Amino acid sequence: MKTDFIRKPLSLPSEAWINEQLAYYGGPAVIPEDSRKTTFPSITKEDIVQMLVSIQQSPEAVIDEFTEKYRSYVGANYAIATASGTSSLHLALVGVGVQPGDEVIVPAFTFIATAQAVVAAKAIPVFVDIDPLTYNLNPALVEQAITARTKVIMPVHVHGLPADLAQLRALADKHKLRLVEDASHAHSASIGGQLCGSIGDGAGQSLMADKNFPVGGEGGIAFFKGREDYERALTFLQETGIDYRMSWIAAAFGISQLDRLPYYDAIRARNASYLTNILAQTKLFKGPHVPVGHKHSYNMYRIKLDPEAAGLGDLPDYQVKEAIQELASSEGVFAREWQNVPIPGHLPFQNRKGFGRGYPFTLSERKDFGYHIDHFPETLKMLRSTLTICRELRSPIEYERIAAYALAFQKIDANPAIIRELVLQNTAAKKSYERDARLG
Amino acid sequence: MAHTTIITAPEKVTPVIKKEQYFSLSFVLSRVLNSGVIMSIEKNESELKGLEKSIGKLTQSKYVSLFNSYTGAVHAALWGQDIVHGSLTRLEGASEQDQRFVNWLGVGLVTDSEVSQGFEKVTVTWDNLSRIEQELLPKLQQSPVLVLDFTELGFGPCASISVNDESVWTKAERLKIFGAFDLKTMWTQEEAEPDIQPGAQFNYRLSPLVAACVKLSLLRRNSSHED
């Protein structure tokens, strides 16, 4: 039988591992090669039974049950289940009134779907740099990007850390703009107890397989605060004929998974807190900054590197990052790049083909769209000097695994001379954004 | 007051799956759920590849691309042939939904027979499934792109395009966020197809769970009784 059951338990962690030889040079890996797999989503008997129940119902009833259940969990007023996160963002944008040629402000650091959803709404994405601490859209830079064509500010709760919605709301109100959340990483994340997805005028959220709340491969959901916006989104679907419907199979999976979401959230929060506390004791590594009152959902966990504190400040930051990535990987911890080029540097924004013949970019009077990556120094700096743990921490991993991750970073931290040696050997290393753009 | 709704595509009423198919479909869904990460962007996703192969055989086509909706497949059929915003095309027997969607894409519809037919389409249903080869036969040579719509089988929106021209397929895959070429770039770290660049991209990726059900239905299309 084909199964994803993990058959080999990890050894109980020991601090003695920190002083062992690095795996890169032949020492024992903190996580042995045959024990590195993590699984998420966890499929349980509840998922199977729900599928057996749902198959006997009408597709509409299953989707309706899921939509209502999750809408109520998030605390949004209105919801439309969709086939993907991108389509949910598209619907959120047209729902709040985005028209062809309007401008929508988005962060330069996100997944490409944020900006492609703007193009799908036939609007122009205007990219703004990120805050150096949170890596979210920097409200201090948003105001100077607002023009007479701006209609929406669309922050992204990157990795699951809520963006500064209070400041962005103030800006939106001041300039009579709408606020739309891209909550694709932020299931159960909150500000002051209010869940992401329910705070803006509209929101889109991905429910695909690599999210904290996945619904059987692909799915999404759009949320609206006002009835008028919600109805505008429904009218758009009718008028265009576009089919963004979610499959009932995804909805059935969502119904059973939602019951266990708080449990998985709690494990992720526990593990992230454990890792952040250990990293704080190292020179080289620092966990994510979480502002007071914000609840991070840790869809991804971005680690900030501080070469200077480890006596490596004379070396190029991106080369230090690459050396650490190599060492971590050989210890069995997949800390990697997630995004390597700011989104405006990706091909669809460089060539601006859009729907063909440059539409909707041709609706803009801009000569310069501001898509050169040099306009986003904080994003570039972040890409040079951070590494991300993705599925390996998103999964509800056991104590011994998160402890092993922490020990691996401690082991690397204890070996700055070897990092220096690797940097000096690897003279061919390039900055991530000098390579071709990848989507993840 | 809070409210939710489900999206109903115009002119389509999704039928309920027939009772005699509950067991085999439940079994296949359980098997896929149990087999690991259900991810349409996984390099080795076998359900999607399996469905592509079945459709390729059925339509006698070299290349197949899957979509999470009929309109996604229509978009790809046109985009793959460079019928884009500002272009004209002809769609004989276009439904109201076809007309509205193509209009939204910015593509003009004409009746002039000098203009080539944009694509041929076949809707696959439980009623025509067992004689689908005969249904397809007259359509195979009529247009370089054949759209199959599987939505009425009841697993959720699902469609495909079948083509023999690799460049049409390449462009169609380029329309999908994390389609075949974005995926290659992920693994190789190099842009997979720099000459055929993406423009607007949509997430038209199909869930492997839906693909598994459609594939099973196609494979068992000639069985009169199920389990």
Boltz contact constraints between the chains, C-beta under 6 A:
constraints:
  - contact:
      token1: [A, 2]
      token2: [B, 35]
      max_distance: 6.0
  - contact:
      token1: [A, 3]
      token2: [B, 34]
      max_distance: 6.0
  - contact:
      token1: [A, 4]
      token2: [B, 36]
      max_distance: 6.0
  - contact:
      token1: [A, 43]
      token2: [B, 33]
      max_distance: 6.0
  - contact:
      token1: [A, 48]
      token2: [B, 30]
      max_distance: 6.0
  - contact:
      token1: [A, 51]
      token2: [B, 29]
      max_distance: 6.0
  - contact:
      token1: [A, 52]
      token2: [B, 26]
      max_distance: 6.0
  - contact:
      token1: [A, 55]
      token2: [B, 22]
      max_distance: 6.0
  - contact:
      token1: [A, 55]
      token2: [B, 26]
      max_distance: 6.0
  - contact:
      token1: [A, 58]
      token2: [B, 16]
      max_distance: 6.0
  - contact:
      token1: [A, 59]
      token2: [B, 14]
      max_distance: 6.0
  - contact:
      token1: [A, 60]
      token2: [B, 6]
      max_distance: 6.0
  - contact:
      token1: [A, 63]
      token2: [B, 6]
      max_distance: 6.0
  - contact:
      token1: [A, 64]
      token2: [B, 6]
      max_distance: 6.0
  - contact:
      token1: [A, 67]
      token2: [B, 4]
      max_distance: 6.0
  - contact:
      token1: [A, 68]
      token2: [B, 4]
      max_distance: 6.0
  - contact:
      token1: [A, 71]
      token2: [B, 4]
      max_distance: 6.0
  - contact:
      token1: [A, 77]
      token2: [B, 2]
      max_distance: 6.0
  - contact:
      token1: [A, 78]
      token2: [B, 3]
      max_distance: 6.0
  - contact:
      token1: [A, 79]
      token2: [B, 4]
      max_distance: 6.0
  - contact:
      token1: [A, 83]
      token2: [B, 68]
      max_distance: 6.0
  - contact:
      token1: [A, 84]
      token2: [B, 203]
      max_distance: 6.0
  - contact:
      token1: [A, 86]
      token2: [B, 203]
      max_distance: 6.0
  - contact:
      token1: [A, 113]
      token2: [B, 177]
      max_distance: 6.0
  - contact:
      token1: [A, 116]
      token2: [B, 201]
      max_distance: 6.0
  - contact:
      token1: [A, 119]
      token2: [B, 200]
      max_distance: 6.0
  - contact:
      token1: [A, 209]
      token2: [B, 38]
      max_distance: 6.0
  - contact:
      token1: [A, 209]
      token2: [B, 39]
      max_distance: 6.0
  - contact:
      token1: [A, 216]
      token2: [B, 38]
      max_distance: 6.0
  - contact:
      token1: [A, 216]
      token2: [B, 207]
      max_distance: 6.0
  - contact:
      token1: [A, 216]
      token2: [B, 209]
      max_distance: 6.0
  - contact:
      token1: [A, 217]
      token2: [B, 38]
      max_distance: 6.0
  - contact:
      token1: [A, 217]
      token2: [B, 40]
      max_distance: 6.0
  - contact:
      token1: [A, 217]
      token2: [B, 207]
      max_distance: 6.0
  - contact:
      token1: [A, 217]
      token2: [B, 208]
      max_distance: 6.0
  - contact:
      token1: [A, 217]
      token2: [B, 209]
      max_distance: 6.0
  - contact:
      token1: [A, 218]
      token2: [B, 40]
      max_distance: 6.0
  - contact:
      token1: [A, 218]
      token2: [B, 205]
      max_distance: 6.0
  - contact:
      token1: [A, 218]
      token2: [B, 207]
      max_distance: 6.0
  - contact:
      token1: [A, 237]
      token2: [B, 7]
      max_distance: 6.0
  - contact:
      token1: [A, 240]
      token2: [B, 100]
      max_distance: 6.0
  - contact:
      token1: [A, 240]
      token2: [B, 104]
      max_distance: 6.0
  - contact:
      token1: [A, 241]
      token2: [B, 10]
      max_distance: 6.0
  - contact:
      token1: [A, 241]
      token2: [B, 97]
      max_distance: 6.0
  - contact:
      token1: [A, 241]
      token2: [B, 100]
      max_distance: 6.0
  - contact:
      token1: [A, 241]
      token2: [B, 101]
      max_distance: 6.0
  - contact:
      token1: [A, 242]
      token2: [B, 71]
      max_distance: 6.0
  - contact:
      token1: [A, 242]
      token2: [B, 101]
      max_distance: 6.0
  - contact:
      token1: [A, 243]
      token2: [B, 9]
      max_distance: 6.0
  - contact:
      token1: [A, 243]
      token2: [B, 69]
      max_distance: 6.0
  - contact:
      token1: [A, 243]
      token2: [B, 70]
      max_distance: 6.0
  - contact:
      token1: [A, 243]
      token2: [B, 71]
      max_distance: 6.0
  - contact:
      token1: [A, 243]
      token2: [B, 157]
      max_distance: 6.0
  - contact:
      token1: [A, 245]
      token2: [B, 7]
      max_distance: 6.0
  - contact:
      token1: [A, 245]
      token2: [B, 157]
      max_distance: 6.0
  - contact:
      token1: [A, 247]
      token2: [B, 156]
      max_distance: 6.0
  - contact:
      token1: [A, 247]
      token2: [B, 210]
      max_distance: 6.0
  - contact:
      token1: [A, 248]
      token2: [B, 156]
      max_distance: 6.0
  - contact:
      token1: [A, 249]
      token2: [B, 156]
      max_distance: 6.0
  - contact:
      token1: [A, 249]
      token2: [B, 209]
      max_distance: 6.0
  - contact:
      token1: [A, 249]
      token2: [B, 210]
      max_distance: 6.0
  - contact:
      token1: [A, 250]
      token2: [B, 207]
      max_distance: 6.0
  - contact:
      token1: [A, 347]
      token2: [B, 197]
      max_distance: 6.0
  - contact:
      token1: [A, 347]
      token2: [B, 198]
      max_distance: 6.0
  - contact:
      token1: [A, 348]
      token2: [B, 198]
      max_distance: 6.0
  - contact:
      token1: [A, 348]
      token2: [B, 199]
      max_distance: 6.0
  - contact:
      token1: [A, 351]
      token2: [B, 197]
      max_distance: 6.0
  - contact:
      token1: [A, 353]
      token2: [B, 199]
      max_distance: 6.0
  - contact:
      token1: [A, 354]
      token2: [B, 199]
      max_distance: 6.0
  - contact:
      token1: [A, 354]
      token2: [B, 200]
      max_distance: 6.0
  - contact:
      token1: [A, 355]
      token2: [B, 85]
      max_distance: 6.0
  - contact:
      token1: [A, 355]
      token2: [B, 106]
      max_distance: 6.0
  - contact:
      token1: [A, 355]
      token2: [B, 200]
      max_distance: 6.0
  - contact:
      token1: [A, 356]
      token2: [B, 84]
      max_distance: 6.0
  - contact:
      token1: [A, 356]
      token2: [B, 85]
      max_distance: 6.0
  - contact:
      token1: [A, 357]
      token2: [B, 85]
      max_distance: 6.0
  - contact:
      token1: [A, 357]
      token2: [B, 86]
      max_distance: 6.0
  - contact:
      token1: [A, 359]
      token2: [B, 85]
      max_distance: 6.0
  - contact:
      token1: [A, 436]
      token2: [B, 190]
      max_distance: 6.0
  - contact:
      token1: [A, 436]
      token2: [B, 191]
      max_distance: 6.0
  - contact:
      token1: [A, 438]
      token2: [B, 185]
      max_distance: 6.0
  - contact:
      token1: [A, 438]
      token2: [B, 186]
      max_distance: 6.0
  - contact:
      token1: [A, 439]
      token2: [B, 178]
      max_distance: 6.0
  - contact:
      token1: [A, 439]
      token2: [B, 182]
      max_distance: 6.0
